[in-house]
């Protein structure tokens, strides 16, 4: 669900670098497919991977599978502008993705539900 997502707190990002830096360094050269990148979990993962790339020098790329890439780009222009992030329209059933180029998949998408208020 797109909407205002606060920036990841700098303390969280420092925690990632301090406690997970070796894990991320092990992903050097990886190309990760992330579904559900506009949601809570997928979005934080995308933000984290982008930060790790920029601050730890890890060569990691991400392809984001999105229902509406233009809306995502309008909400998160810093991620959409990254050369290391590719926005792909569609769903897991319909998207055209070069699967051979992928090294990892994070399936963070879930069904769309509408809750009554």
PyMOL CGO cylinders between C-alpha atoms (Angstrom):
from pymol import cmd
from pymol.cgo import CYLINDER

trace = [
    CYLINDER, 0.00, 0.00, 0.00, 1.59, 3.22, -1.13, 0.3, 1, 1, 1, 1, 1, 1,
    CYLINDER, 1.59, 3.22, -1.13, 1.43, 6.18, 1.07, 0.3, 1, 1, 1, 1, 1, 1,
    CYLINDER, 1.43, 6.18, 1.07, 3.64, 8.22, 3.28, 0.3, 1, 1, 1, 1, 1, 1,
    CYLINDER, 3.64, 8.22, 3.28, 6.36, 5.99, 4.67, 0.3, 1, 1, 1, 1, 1, 1,
    CYLINDER, 6.36, 5.99, 4.67, 8.69, 7.68, 7.08, 0.3, 1, 1, 1, 1, 1, 1,
    CYLINDER, 8.69, 7.68, 7.08, 12.34, 7.49, 6.26, 0.3, 1, 1, 1, 1, 1, 1,
    CYLINDER, 12.34, 7.49, 6.26, 14.10, 4.67, 7.96, 0.3, 1, 1, 1, 1, 1, 1,
    CYLINDER, 14.10, 4.67, 7.96, 15.56, 6.06, 11.17, 0.3, 1, 1, 1, 1, 1, 1,
    CYLINDER, 15.56, 6.06, 11.17, 19.31, 6.56, 10.93, 0.3, 1, 1, 1, 1, 1, 1,
    CYLINDER, 19.31, 6.56, 10.93, 19.69, 4.41, 14.05, 0.3, 1, 1, 1, 1, 1, 1,
    CYLINDER, 19.69, 4.41, 14.05, 18.06, 1.50, 12.21, 0.3, 1, 1, 1, 1, 1, 1,
    CYLINDER, 18.06, 1.50, 12.21, 20.35, 1.91, 9.22, 0.3, 1, 1, 1, 1, 1, 1,
    CYLINDER, 20.35, 1.91, 9.22, 23.43, 2.08, 11.45, 0.3, 1, 1, 1, 1, 1, 1,
    CYLINDER, 23.43, 2.08, 11.45, 22.19, -1.07, 13.20, 0.3, 1, 1, 1, 1, 1, 1,
    CYLINDER, 22.19, -1.07, 13.20, 21.92, -2.78, 9.81, 0.3, 1, 1, 1, 1, 1, 1,
    CYLINDER, 21.92, -2.78, 9.81, 25.50, -1.80, 8.96, 0.3, 1, 1, 1, 1, 1, 1,
    CYLINDER, 25.50, -1.80, 8.96, 26.89, -2.81, 12.34, 0.3, 1, 1, 1, 1, 1, 1,
    CYLINDER, 26.89, -2.81, 12.34, 25.04, -6.09, 12.78, 0.3, 1, 1, 1, 1, 1, 1,
    CYLINDER, 25.04, -6.09, 12.78, 24.29, -7.15, 9.23, 0.3, 1, 1, 1, 1, 1, 1,
    CYLINDER, 24.29, -7.15, 9.23, 27.13, -5.68, 7.24, 0.3, 1, 1, 1, 1, 1, 1,
    CYLINDER, 27.13, -5.68, 7.24, 28.82, -9.03, 6.68, 0.3, 1, 1, 1, 1, 1, 1,
    CYLINDER, 28.82, -9.03, 6.68, 25.56, -10.57, 5.49, 0.3, 1, 1, 1, 1, 1, 1,
    CYLINDER, 25.56, -10.57, 5.49, 25.05, -7.73, 3.02, 0.3, 1, 1, 1, 1, 1, 1,
    CYLINDER, 25.05, -7.73, 3.02, 28.68, -7.91, 1.90, 0.3, 1, 1, 1, 1, 1, 1,
    CYLINDER, 28.68, -7.91, 1.90, 27.98, -11.56, 1.10, 0.3, 1, 1, 1, 1, 1, 1,
    CYLINDER, 27.98, -11.56, 1.10, 25.39, -10.29, -1.36, 0.3, 1, 1, 1, 1, 1, 1,
    CYLINDER, 25.39, -10.29, -1.36, 27.99, -8.36, -3.33, 0.3, 1, 1, 1, 1, 1, 1,
    CYLINDER, 27.99, -8.36, -3.33, 27.12, -8.80, -7.01, 0.3, 1, 1, 1, 1, 1, 1,
    CYLINDER, 27.12, -8.80, -7.01, 23.58, -10.01, -6.24, 0.3, 1, 1, 1, 1, 1, 1,
    CYLINDER, 23.58, -10.01, -6.24, 20.47, -9.13, -8.22, 0.3, 1, 1, 1, 1, 1, 1,
    CYLINDER, 20.47, -9.13, -8.22, 17.39, -9.36, -6.00, 0.3, 1, 1, 1, 1, 1, 1,
    CYLINDER, 17.39, -9.36, -6.00, 13.77, -9.49, -7.14, 0.3, 1, 1, 1, 1, 1, 1,
    CYLINDER, 13.77, -9.49, -7.14, 11.47, -7.89, -4.56, 0.3, 1, 1, 1, 1, 1, 1,
    CYLINDER, 11.47, -7.89, -4.56, 7.73, -8.29, -4.84, 0.3, 1, 1, 1, 1, 1, 1,
    CYLINDER, 7.73, -8.29, -4.84, 5.54, -6.05, -2.73, 0.3, 1, 1, 1, 1, 1, 1,
    CYLINDER, 5.54, -6.05, -2.73, 8.13, -3.26, -2.64, 0.3, 1, 1, 1, 1, 1, 1,
    CYLINDER, 8.13, -3.26, -2.64, 5.45, -0.63, -2.12, 0.3, 1, 1, 1, 1, 1, 1,
    CYLINDER, 5.45, -0.63, -2.12, 4.29, -2.37, 1.05, 0.3, 1, 1, 1, 1, 1, 1,
    CYLINDER, 4.29, -2.37, 1.05, 5.71, -2.20, 4.56, 0.3, 1, 1, 1, 1, 1, 1,
    CYLINDER, 5.71, -2.20, 4.56, 8.17, -5.12, 4.48, 0.3, 1, 1, 1, 1, 1, 1,
    CYLINDER, 8.17, -5.12, 4.48, 9.19, -4.88, 0.83, 0.3, 1, 1, 1, 1, 1, 1,
    CYLINDER, 9.19, -4.88, 0.83, 9.59, -1.12, 1.11, 0.3, 1, 1, 1, 1, 1, 1,
    CYLINDER, 9.59, -1.12, 1.11, 11.84, -1.28, 4.15, 0.3, 1, 1, 1, 1, 1, 1,
    CYLINDER, 11.84, -1.28, 4.15, 13.91, -4.00, 2.48, 0.3, 1, 1, 1, 1, 1, 1,
    CYLINDER, 13.91, -4.00, 2.48, 14.28, -1.85, -0.63, 0.3, 1, 1, 1, 1, 1, 1,
    CYLINDER, 14.28, -1.85, -0.63, 15.25, 1.19, 1.45, 0.3, 1, 1, 1, 1, 1, 1,
    CYLINDER, 15.25, 1.19, 1.45, 17.76, -0.92, 3.39, 0.3, 1, 1, 1, 1, 1, 1,
    CYLINDER, 17.76, -0.92, 3.39, 19.36, -2.43, 0.29, 0.3, 1, 1, 1, 1, 1, 1,
    CYLINDER, 19.36, -2.43, 0.29, 19.67, 1.01, -1.27, 0.3, 1, 1, 1, 1, 1, 1,
    CYLINDER, 19.67, 1.01, -1.27, 21.33, 2.37, 1.87, 0.3, 1, 1, 1, 1, 1, 1,
    CYLINDER, 21.33, 2.37, 1.87, 23.71, -0.58, 2.13, 0.3, 1, 1, 1, 1, 1, 1,
    CYLINDER, 23.71, -0.58, 2.13, 24.70, -0.10, -1.50, 0.3, 1, 1, 1, 1, 1, 1,
    CYLINDER, 24.70, -0.10, -1.50, 25.36, 3.60, -1.00, 0.3, 1, 1, 1, 1, 1, 1,
    CYLINDER, 25.36, 3.60, -1.00, 27.04, 3.46, 2.44, 0.3, 1, 1, 1, 1, 1, 1,
    CYLINDER, 27.04, 3.46, 2.44, 28.79, 0.09, 2.56, 0.3, 1, 1, 1, 1, 1, 1,
    CYLINDER, 28.79, 0.09, 2.56, 29.74, -0.06, -1.11, 0.3, 1, 1, 1, 1, 1, 1,
    CYLINDER, 29.74, -0.06, -1.11, 27.96, -3.35, -1.70, 0.3, 1, 1, 1, 1, 1, 1,
    CYLINDER, 27.96, -3.35, -1.70, 27.26, -3.93, -5.40, 0.3, 1, 1, 1, 1, 1, 1,
    CYLINDER, 27.26, -3.93, -5.40, 23.65, -5.07, -5.17, 0.3, 1, 1, 1, 1, 1, 1,
    CYLINDER, 23.65, -5.07, -5.17, 20.87, -4.50, -7.66, 0.3, 1, 1, 1, 1, 1, 1,
    CYLINDER, 20.87, -4.50, -7.66, 17.13, -4.87, -7.19, 0.3, 1, 1, 1, 1, 1, 1,
    CYLINDER, 17.13, -4.87, -7.19, 14.23, -5.38, -9.53, 0.3, 1, 1, 1, 1, 1, 1,
    CYLINDER, 14.23, -5.38, -9.53, 10.96, -4.27, -7.94, 0.3, 1, 1, 1, 1, 1, 1,
    CYLINDER, 10.96, -4.27, -7.94, 7.79, -5.93, -9.16, 0.3, 1, 1, 1, 1, 1, 1,
    CYLINDER, 7.79, -5.93, -9.16, 5.04, -3.33, -8.76, 0.3, 1, 1, 1, 1, 1, 1,
    CYLINDER, 5.04, -3.33, -8.76, 1.40, -2.98, -9.72, 0.3, 1, 1, 1, 1, 1, 1,
    CYLINDER, 1.40, -2.98, -9.72, 1.93, 0.72, -10.44, 0.3, 1, 1, 1, 1, 1, 1,
    CYLINDER, 1.93, 0.72, -10.44, 5.58, 1.76, -11.00, 0.3, 1, 1, 1, 1, 1, 1,
    CYLINDER, 5.58, 1.76, -11.00, 4.64, 5.38, -11.79, 0.3, 1, 1, 1, 1, 1, 1,
    CYLINDER, 4.64, 5.38, -11.79, 2.87, 5.75, -8.48, 0.3, 1, 1, 1, 1, 1, 1,
    CYLINDER, 2.87, 5.75, -8.48, 5.82, 4.18, -6.68, 0.3, 1, 1, 1, 1, 1, 1,
    CYLINDER, 5.82, 4.18, -6.68, 8.23, 6.55, -8.45, 0.3, 1, 1, 1, 1, 1, 1,
    CYLINDER, 8.23, 6.55, -8.45, 6.12, 9.54, -7.45, 0.3, 1, 1, 1, 1, 1, 1,
    CYLINDER, 6.12, 9.54, -7.45, 6.05, 8.41, -3.82, 0.3, 1, 1, 1, 1, 1, 1,
    CYLINDER, 6.05, 8.41, -3.82, 9.70, 7.28, -3.60, 0.3, 1, 1, 1, 1, 1, 1,
    CYLINDER, 9.70, 7.28, -3.60, 11.66, 9.24, -6.21, 0.3, 1, 1, 1, 1, 1, 1,
    CYLINDER, 11.66, 9.24, -6.21, 15.02, 8.57, -4.53, 0.3, 1, 1, 1, 1, 1, 1,
    CYLINDER, 15.02, 8.57, -4.53, 14.54, 4.82, -5.05, 0.3, 1, 1, 1, 1, 1, 1,
    CYLINDER, 14.54, 4.82, -5.05, 13.11, 5.14, -8.54, 0.3, 1, 1, 1, 1, 1, 1,
    CYLINDER, 13.11, 5.14, -8.54, 16.06, 7.31, -9.61, 0.3, 1, 1, 1, 1, 1, 1,
    CYLINDER, 16.06, 7.31, -9.61, 18.65, 4.78, -8.47, 0.3, 1, 1, 1, 1, 1, 1,
    CYLINDER, 18.65, 4.78, -8.47, 20.59, 3.10, -11.28, 0.3, 1, 1, 1, 1, 1, 1,
    CYLINDER, 20.59, 3.10, -11.28, 20.66, -0.04, -9.14, 0.3, 1, 1, 1, 1, 1, 1,
    CYLINDER, 20.66, -0.04, -9.14, 16.87, -0.31, -8.94, 0.3, 1, 1, 1, 1, 1, 1,
    CYLINDER, 16.87, -0.31, -8.94, 14.62, -1.32, -11.83, 0.3, 1, 1, 1, 1, 1, 1,
    CYLINDER, 14.62, -1.32, -11.83, 10.85, -0.90, -11.63, 0.3, 1, 1, 1, 1, 1, 1,
    CYLINDER, 10.85, -0.90, -11.63, 8.83, -3.58, -13.44, 0.3, 1, 1, 1, 1, 1, 1,
    CYLINDER, 8.83, -3.58, -13.44, 5.05, -3.41, -13.83, 0.3, 1, 1, 1, 1, 1, 1,
    CYLINDER, 5.05, -3.41, -13.83, 2.84, -6.41, -13.19, 0.3, 1, 1, 1, 1, 1, 1,
    CYLINDER, 2.84, -6.41, -13.19, 2.29, -9.27, -10.82, 0.3, 1, 1, 1, 1, 1, 1,
    CYLINDER, 2.29, -9.27, -10.82, 4.24, -12.44, -10.23, 0.3, 1, 1, 1, 1, 1, 1,
    CYLINDER, 4.24, -12.44, -10.23, 1.96, -14.21, -12.73, 0.3, 1, 1, 1, 1, 1, 1,
    CYLINDER, 1.96, -14.21, -12.73, 2.17, -11.63, -15.52, 0.3, 1, 1, 1, 1, 1, 1,
    CYLINDER, 2.17, -11.63, -15.52, 5.50, -9.82, -15.30, 0.3, 1, 1, 1, 1, 1, 1,
    CYLINDER, 5.50, -9.82, -15.30, 8.20, -10.23, -17.88, 0.3, 1, 1, 1, 1, 1, 1,
    CYLINDER, 8.20, -10.23, -17.88, 11.39, -10.70, -15.84, 0.3, 1, 1, 1, 1, 1, 1,
    CYLINDER, 11.39, -10.70, -15.84, 14.74, -12.06, -16.91, 0.3, 1, 1, 1, 1, 1, 1,
    CYLINDER, 14.74, -12.06, -16.91, 14.83, -14.81, -14.31, 0.3, 1, 1, 1, 1, 1, 1,
    CYLINDER, 14.83, -14.81, -14.31, 18.33, -15.89, -15.32, 0.3, 1, 1, 1, 1, 1, 1,
    CYLINDER, 18.33, -15.89, -15.32, 19.69, -12.53, -14.19, 0.3, 1, 1, 1, 1, 1, 1,
    CYLINDER, 19.69, -12.53, -14.19, 18.29, -12.96, -10.66, 0.3, 1, 1, 1, 1, 1, 1,
    CYLINDER, 18.29, -12.96, -10.66, 20.26, -14.39, -7.77, 0.3, 1, 1, 1, 1, 1, 1,
    CYLINDER, 20.26, -14.39, -7.77, 17.70, -13.92, -4.97, 0.3, 1, 1, 1, 1, 1, 1,
    CYLINDER, 17.70, -13.92, -4.97, 13.94, -13.45, -4.59, 0.3, 1, 1, 1, 1, 1, 1,
    CYLINDER, 13.94, -13.45, -4.59, 12.14, -11.72, -1.72, 0.3, 1, 1, 1, 1, 1, 1,
    CYLINDER, 12.14, -11.72, -1.72, 8.41, -12.37, -2.01, 0.3, 1, 1, 1, 1, 1, 1,
    CYLINDER, 8.41, -12.37, -2.01, 6.95, -9.67, 0.23, 0.3, 1, 1, 1, 1, 1, 1,
    CYLINDER, 6.95, -9.67, 0.23, 3.71, -9.21, -1.69, 0.3, 1, 1, 1, 1, 1, 1,
    CYLINDER, 3.71, -9.21, -1.69, 0.41, -10.23, -0.23, 0.3, 1, 1, 1, 1, 1, 1,
    CYLINDER, 0.41, -10.23, -0.23, -3.17, -10.23, -1.39, 0.3, 1, 1, 1, 1, 1, 1,
    CYLINDER, -3.17, -10.23, -1.39, -4.93, -6.91, -1.59, 0.3, 1, 1, 1, 1, 1, 1,
    CYLINDER, -4.93, -6.91, -1.59, -7.58, -6.64, 1.05, 0.3, 1, 1, 1, 1, 1, 1,
    CYLINDER, -7.58, -6.64, 1.05, -9.98, -3.86, 1.72, 0.3, 1, 1, 1, 1, 1, 1,
    CYLINDER, -9.98, -3.86, 1.72, -10.97, -3.33, 5.32, 0.3, 1, 1, 1, 1, 1, 1,
    CYLINDER, -10.97, -3.33, 5.32, -14.06, -1.50, 6.35, 0.3, 1, 1, 1, 1, 1, 1,
    CYLINDER, -14.06, -1.50, 6.35, -13.54, 1.56, 8.48, 0.3, 1, 1, 1, 1, 1, 1,
]
cmd.load_cgo(trace, "trace")
